[in-house]
Amino acid sequence: MKKLKIFLDTSVYSALFDQRDPHRQKQTQEFWKTIGDYEFYYAEIIQEEIGAISDKDLREEILLLLENGLEIDIIEEVKKLSKVYIKEGLIPVKYENDALFLALTTVYSLDILVSWNFRHLVKRKTRLGVNLINLKKGYRAIEILAPPEL
């Protein structure tokens, strides 16, 4: 059976080590045990967000998680689509990276964007809006899920 292609946003990597919410951390650890069941992708923007972590040991530990992933680039098509998500009010301009995560998942024909971001990504309005835009623009639908949903 073909592996699902997933894009993990930064919240999934950081939740693996975040002890402030033990339940979410445990769910993320359980998800991570199954990461081999998926083909997972990341982009330079993920490396940049992880690179901003002040704790050097934590930063290096999280960056090691990317070693088994496949890197994809933020090409012009991704930038244009992310601007559409922002223009249509799905993602606030202040959170442009979230729009880029959606566009990367869409443009590269990945199956699922995995995130713990319930404010802008893992919510009904975003799921419906993104897929409506994707269909209008000739892209296929994507799923936006939290780790326990996989």
C-alpha positions as CSV (number, residue, x, y, z in Angstrom):
1,M,0.0,0.0,0.0
2,K,1.2,3.5,-0.9
3,K,2.3,5.6,2.1
4,L,0.4,8.8,2.7
5,K,2.5,12.0,2.1
6,I,2.4,14.4,5.0
7,F,3.7,17.8,5.9
8,L,4.4,18.4,9.5
9,D,4.3,21.9,10.7
10,T,6.6,23.1,13.5
11,S,4.0,22.6,16.2
12,V,4.3,18.8,15.8
13,Y,8.1,18.8,16.2
14,S,8.0,21.1,19.3
15,A,5.1,19.2,20.9
16,L,7.3,16.1,21.1
17,F,9.5,17.8,23.7
18,D,7.0,20.3,25.3
19,Q,6.3,19.2,28.8
20,R,3.8,22.0,29.5
21,D,1.0,19.9,28.1
22,P,1.8,16.2,29.0
23,H,-1.3,14.9,27.2
24,R,-0.4,16.6,23.9
25,Q,3.2,15.5,24.4
26,K,2.2,11.8,24.9
27,Q,-0.1,12.0,21.8
28,T,2.7,13.4,19.8
29,Q,5.1,10.7,21.0
30,E,2.5,8.1,20.0
31,F,2.2,9.7,16.6
32,W,5.9,9.8,16.2
33,K,6.2,6.1,16.8
34,T,4.2,5.6,13.5
35,I,6.2,8.2,11.4
36,G,7.7,5.4,9.4
37,D,4.2,4.6,8.1
38,Y,4.2,7.9,6.2
39,E,6.4,9.8,3.7
40,F,7.0,13.1,5.5
41,Y,8.1,16.4,4.1
42,Y,9.4,19.7,5.5
43,A,10.6,23.0,4.0
44,E,13.4,25.4,4.8
45,I,10.8,27.5,6.7
46,I,10.5,24.7,9.3
47,Q,14.3,24.7,9.7
48,E,14.1,28.5,10.2
49,E,11.4,28.3,12.9
50,I,13.3,25.5,14.7
51,G,16.5,27.5,14.3
52,A,14.8,30.3,16.3
53,I,14.6,28.0,19.4
54,S,16.9,29.5,22.1
55,D,17.7,26.2,23.8
56,K,20.6,24.9,21.7
57,D,20.3,21.3,22.8
58,L,16.5,21.3,22.2
59,R,17.0,23.0,18.8
60,E,19.6,20.4,17.7
61,E,17.4,17.5,18.9
62,I,14.5,18.8,16.9
63,L,16.6,19.4,13.8
64,L,17.7,15.7,13.9
65,L,14.0,14.7,13.4
66,L,14.2,16.2,9.9
67,E,16.8,13.7,8.8
68,N,14.2,11.2,7.7
69,G,12.0,13.7,6.0
70,L,12.1,15.0,2.4
71,E,12.8,18.6,1.8
72,I,10.6,20.6,-0.5
73,D,11.1,24.2,-1.7
74,I,9.0,27.3,-1.5
75,I,8.6,27.9,-5.2
76,E,6.8,30.8,-6.7
77,E,3.6,28.8,-7.1
78,V,3.6,28.1,-3.4
79,K,4.0,31.8,-2.6
80,K,1.2,32.8,-4.9
81,L,-1.2,30.2,-3.4
82,S,-0.4,31.2,0.1
83,K,-1.3,34.8,-0.7
84,V,-4.7,33.6,-2.0
85,Y,-5.4,31.9,1.4
86,I,-4.5,35.1,3.1
87,K,-6.5,37.4,0.7
88,E,-9.5,35.1,1.2
89,G,-9.3,35.6,5.0
90,L,-8.4,32.0,5.9
91,I,-5.1,32.9,7.5
92,P,-4.2,36.3,8.9
93,V,-1.3,38.0,7.2
94,K,0.6,38.0,10.5
95,Y,0.7,34.2,10.3
96,E,2.0,33.9,6.7
97,N,4.0,30.8,7.6
98,D,0.7,28.9,8.2
99,A,-0.5,29.9,4.7
100,L,2.8,28.7,3.4
101,F,2.4,25.3,5.1
102,L,-1.0,24.9,3.5
103,A,0.3,25.9,0.1
104,L,3.3,23.6,0.3
105,T,1.0,20.7,1.1
106,T,-1.3,21.6,-1.8
107,V,1.3,22.4,-4.5
108,Y,3.4,19.3,-3.9
109,S,0.2,17.2,-3.9
110,L,0.8,15.9,-0.4
111,D,-2.2,14.2,1.4
112,I,-2.2,15.8,4.8
113,L,-0.9,18.8,6.7
114,V,-0.4,17.7,10.3
115,S,-0.5,20.4,13.0
116,W,-1.4,21.2,16.5
117,N,-2.4,24.7,15.5
118,F,-6.1,24.9,16.2
119,R,-6.2,28.7,15.9
120,H,-5.5,28.9,12.2
121,L,-5.1,25.4,10.7
122,V,-6.9,22.5,12.3
123,K,-10.4,23.9,12.2
124,R,-13.5,23.5,10.0
125,K,-13.4,26.9,8.4
126,T,-9.8,26.5,7.2
127,R,-10.4,22.9,6.0
128,L,-13.4,23.9,3.9
129,G,-12.0,27.2,2.7
130,V,-8.6,25.8,1.6
131,N,-10.3,23.0,-0.3
132,L,-12.7,25.3,-2.0
133,I,-9.8,27.5,-3.1
134,N,-7.8,24.4,-4.1
135,L,-10.6,23.1,-6.3
136,K,-11.2,26.5,-7.9
137,K,-7.5,26.8,-8.7
138,G,-7.3,23.2,-10.1
139,Y,-5.6,21.6,-7.1
140,R,-6.8,18.5,-5.3
141,A,-8.2,18.6,-1.8
142,I,-5.9,18.1,1.2
143,E,-6.6,17.1,4.8
144,I,-5.6,19.1,7.8
145,L,-5.3,17.0,10.9
146,A,-3.9,16.9,14.4
147,P,-1.5,14.0,15.2
148,P,-4.1,11.9,17.1
149,E,-6.4,11.9,14.0
150,L,-3.9,9.8,12.0
